[in-house]
């Protein structure tokens, strides 16, 4: 028995020190499977009739088009809604000039640069809610913060053209665009915090897509590239992101069920808005309410 045990021990030691078999890259290569899965996704946007549908069946382009179409339909029905005036408007900062007395401009090498118009909000207007504010003050601050999504004038291109350009230079997954739809539905439909108009949907969708990409994906485009493609500077993009997060109470998490449901609800709101033109705008009372003085009881 001792001899048999010695032989087994020798075999075990030989097995431990034996080199592993050579790798077979093709056996573990899933690239073809992944490419095949993506190629099977449809680029055709869906017109949903139920909150239960397969979110894995569409491509990023289809999800993007569904988001753009719903926002455009809402904007067409909403018309133009003026932004809330700021609680206080700081003085306009001085324009920085170079040595020749000219305004500083971006480099001509910025091939992705574009402009979606000047923002309505002043650069120094608040983007966060002060801690310790009561309910009324918090509401006032949130309404004022929403001004960040307004452009002074509507861009010269549609939201579909804008988002298609964004997808061309900075493509995202379907999950990012569906998550952005969740955020837009909450702010524009559920909470009535930001009206979907041709002056808001460009900045709102840019912020929603940017925050969604950070919330659901590991790989993200650089801030510099996104800002140039999106037509804003990096500071404005950061302000839009912070504004979106605060208006959403930093509730950025999503589930498959929520993605499917909110895209359906966003499309449903757009369909109802087109059928009742002008009604949705009546629900938005964006002027700052007059604060009632509390009577002192002696």
C-alpha positions in Angstrom: 0.0 0.0 0.0 2.9 2.2 0.7 4.2 1.7 -2.8 0.8 2.5 -4.3 0.4 5.7 -2.2 3.9 6.8 -3.3 2.9 6.3 -6.9 -0.3 8.4 -6.5 1.7 11.1 -4.7 4.1 11.2 -7.6 1.3 11.4 -10.1 -0.4 14.3 -8.2 2.9 16.2 -8.0 3.4 15.8 -11.7 -0.2 17.0 -12.4 0.3 20.1 -10.2 3.5 21.1 -11.9 2.3 20.2 -15.4 1.7 23.3 -17.6 -1.9 24.2 -18.5 -3.1 23.4 -22.0 -2.5 26.0 -24.7 -5.2 28.7 -25.0 -7.7 28.5 -27.8 -8.8 32.1 -28.5 -11.5 31.1 -31.0 -13.1 28.9 -28.4 -13.7 31.8 -26.0 -14.1 34.5 -28.6 -17.6 36.0 -28.2 -17.1 38.9 -30.6 -19.0 37.2 -33.4 -21.9 36.4 -31.0 -22.0 40.0 -29.8 -21.9 41.4 -33.3 -24.6 39.0 -34.3 -26.8 40.0 -31.4 -26.5 43.7 -32.2 -27.1 43.1 -35.9 -30.4 41.4 -35.0 -31.7 44.5 -33.3 -34.1 46.6 -35.3 -33.3 50.2 -36.3 -37.0 50.8 -36.8 -38.6 52.9 -34.0 -41.6 51.4 -32.3 -45.0 52.9 -31.8 -45.9 51.3 -28.5 -49.4 50.4 -27.4 -48.5 48.8 -24.1 -46.0 49.3 -21.3 -44.9 45.7 -21.7 -42.6 45.3 -24.7 -39.1 43.9 -25.4 -36.5 46.6 -24.9 -33.8 44.3 -26.1 -35.3 44.1 -29.6 -34.3 47.7 -30.7 -31.0 49.2 -31.5 -29.6 52.4 -30.1 -30.7 54.3 -33.2 -34.3 53.1 -32.9 -34.3 54.1 -29.2 -32.9 57.5 -30.1 -35.6 58.1 -32.7 -38.3 57.0 -30.3 -37.1 59.6 -27.8 -36.7 62.3 -30.4 -40.2 61.7 -31.9 -41.9 61.8 -28.5 -40.1 65.0 -27.4 -40.9 66.7 -30.8 -44.6 65.8 -30.6 -44.8 67.2 -27.1 -43.0 70.4 -28.2 -45.3 70.8 -31.2 -48.4 70.5 -28.9 -47.0 72.6 -26.1 -46.0 75.7 -28.1 -43.8 78.2 -26.5 -43.8 78.5 -22.7 -41.9 81.4 -21.2 -39.4 80.6 -18.6 -39.7 81.6 -15.0 -37.9 84.8 -14.3 -35.0 84.3 -11.9 -35.4 85.2 -8.2 -32.5 87.6 -8.6 -30.4 88.2 -11.7 -26.7 89.0 -11.1 -24.9 91.6 -13.1 -23.5 90.5 -16.4 -19.8 89.7 -16.1 -17.3 91.5 -18.3 -16.3 89.9 -21.6 -12.7 88.7 -21.6 -10.6 90.1 -24.4 -7.3 89.0 -25.8 -4.3 91.3 -26.4 -5.8 92.7 -29.6 -9.1 93.6 -27.9 -11.0 90.7 -29.6 -13.2 88.2 -27.9 -11.7 84.8 -27.4 -13.0 82.2 -29.8 -12.6 78.5 -30.0 -9.9 76.9 -32.2 -10.8 76.3 -35.9 -9.7 72.7 -35.3 -12.8 72.1 -33.3 -14.4 70.0 -36.1 -17.2 68.8 -33.9 -18.2 72.2 -32.6 -21.7 73.5 -33.0 -24.0 76.0 -31.3 -27.5 75.5 -30.1 -28.1 79.1 -29.1 -27.5 81.1 -26.0 -29.0 79.9 -22.7 -31.8 81.8 -21.1 -30.3 81.4 -17.6 -27.5 83.7 -16.5 -24.2 81.8 -15.9 -24.3 82.7 -12.2 -27.9 81.7 -11.5 -28.2 78.8 -9.0 -28.2 75.1 -10.1 -28.8 73.6 -6.7 -31.3 73.8 -3.9 -30.2 75.3 -0.6 -30.2 73.0 2.4 -32.7 73.7 5.1 -35.2 75.5 2.8 -38.9 74.9 3.6 -41.3 73.4 1.1 -42.4 76.6 -0.5 -38.8 77.9 -0.9 -37.7 74.6 -2.4 -40.4 74.7 -5.0 -39.4 78.2 -6.0 -35.8 77.2 -6.3 -36.6 74.2 -8.4 -38.7 76.3 -10.8 -35.9 78.8 -11.1 -33.3 76.1 -11.6 -35.3 74.7 -14.5 -34.4 77.8 -16.5 -31.1 76.1 -17.3 -32.8 74.1 -20.0 -34.2 77.1 -21.8 -32.5 78.6 -24.9 -33.2 82.2 -25.7 -34.4 81.2 -29.1 -35.2 77.8 -30.6 -32.3 76.2 -32.5 -32.6 76.2 -36.3 -32.7 72.4 -36.4 -35.1 69.8 -35.1 -34.5 67.6 -32.1 -34.3 64.6 -34.4 -31.5 66.2 -36.4 -29.8 67.2 -33.2 -29.9 63.8 -31.6 -29.0 62.1 -34.8 -25.8 64.2 -35.0 -25.1 63.3 -31.3 -25.5 59.6 -32.1 -23.2 59.9 -35.2 -20.2 61.3 -33.3 -21.0 60.0 -29.8 -23.2 56.8 -30.1 -24.7 55.3 -27.0 -26.4 52.0 -26.2 -30.3 51.6 -26.3 -30.3 51.5 -22.5 -28.8 55.1 -22.3 -31.5 56.5 -24.6 -34.3 54.6 -22.8 -33.0 55.9 -19.5 -32.9 59.4 -20.9 -36.6 58.9 -21.8 -37.3 58.0 -18.1 -35.7 61.3 -17.0 -37.5 63.4 -19.6 -40.9 61.8 -18.8 -40.5 62.6 -15.2 -39.5 66.2 -15.6 -41.8 67.0 -18.6 -44.9 64.9 -17.8 -45.0 63.4 -14.4 -43.6 66.3 -12.3 -44.4 69.1 -14.8 -41.1 70.7 -13.9 -39.8 71.5 -17.3 -42.2 72.0 -20.3 -41.1 70.3 -23.5 -40.8 73.1 -26.0 -38.6 73.8 -28.9 -36.5 76.0 -26.6 -36.0 73.3 -23.9 -35.8 69.8 -25.5 -32.4 70.2 -27.0 -30.6 71.1 -23.7 -32.9 68.7 -21.7 -32.2 65.7 -23.9 -28.5 66.4 -24.0 -28.4 66.5 -20.2 -30.6 63.4 -19.9 -28.4 61.4 -22.2 -25.2 62.5 -20.5 -26.4 61.7 -17.0 -27.9 58.4 -18.3 -24.6 57.3 -19.8 -22.9 57.9 -16.4 -25.7 56.1 -14.6 -25.9 52.9 -16.6 -22.6 52.5 -18.5 -18.9 52.2 -17.6 -17.4 53.7 -20.8 -18.3 57.3 -21.4 -17.3 59.9 -24.0 -15.2 62.8 -22.7 -16.8 66.0 -21.4 -14.9 67.9 -24.1 -16.3 65.8 -27.0 -19.9 65.7 -25.7 -19.9 69.5 -25.1 -18.6 70.2 -28.7 -21.0 67.8 -30.3 -23.9 69.0 -28.1 -23.3 72.7 -28.9 -22.5 73.9 -25.4 -19.3 74.6 -23.5 -18.1 72.3 -20.8 -19.3 74.6 -18.0 -22.8 74.7 -19.4 -22.8 70.9 -19.8 -21.8 70.5 -16.2 -24.5 72.9 -15.1 -27.1 71.0 -17.1 -26.1 67.7 -15.6 -26.2 69.1 -12.0 -29.5 70.7 -12.7 -31.0 67.5 -14.0 -29.8 65.5 -11.0 -31.2 68.0 -8.5 -34.6 68.1 -10.2 -34.7 64.3 -10.2 -33.7 64.3 -6.5 -30.7 62.1 -7.6 -33.2 59.3 -8.3 -31.3 58.0 -11.3 -31.7 54.2 -11.0 -33.7 52.3 -13.5 -35.0 48.8 -14.2 -36.0 46.9 -17.3 -39.6 47.3 -16.4 -39.2 51.0 -15.7 -37.5 51.6 -19.0 -40.3 49.9 -21.0 -43.0 51.6 -19.0 -41.7 55.2 -19.2 -41.0 55.1 -22.9 -44.5 54.0 -23.5 -45.8 56.7 -21.1 -43.7 59.3 -22.9 -45.1 58.3 -26.3 -48.7 58.2 -24.8 -48.3 61.7 -23.4 -47.1 62.9 -26.8 -50.1 61.3 -28.5 -52.5 62.8 -26.0 -50.9 66.2 -26.4 -51.2 66.1 -30.2 -54.9 65.2 -29.7 -55.6 68.1 -27.3 -53.3 70.9 -28.6 -52.9 73.8 -26.1 -54.2 72.0 -23.1 -50.9 70.8 -21.7 -49.5 74.3 -21.7 -52.4 75.4 -19.3 -51.1 73.0 -16.7 -47.8 74.9 -16.5 -47.9 77.9 -14.2 -44.2 78.8 -14.3 -44.4 82.3 -12.9 -43.2 82.5 -9.4 -46.1 82.5 -7.0 -46.5 85.4 -4.7 -45.4 84.5 -1.2 -48.2 85.0 1.3 -47.3 86.9 4.5 -48.0 84.9 7.5 -50.2 86.6 10.1 -48.7 86.8 13.5 -51.0 85.5 16.3 -50.6 87.3 19.6 
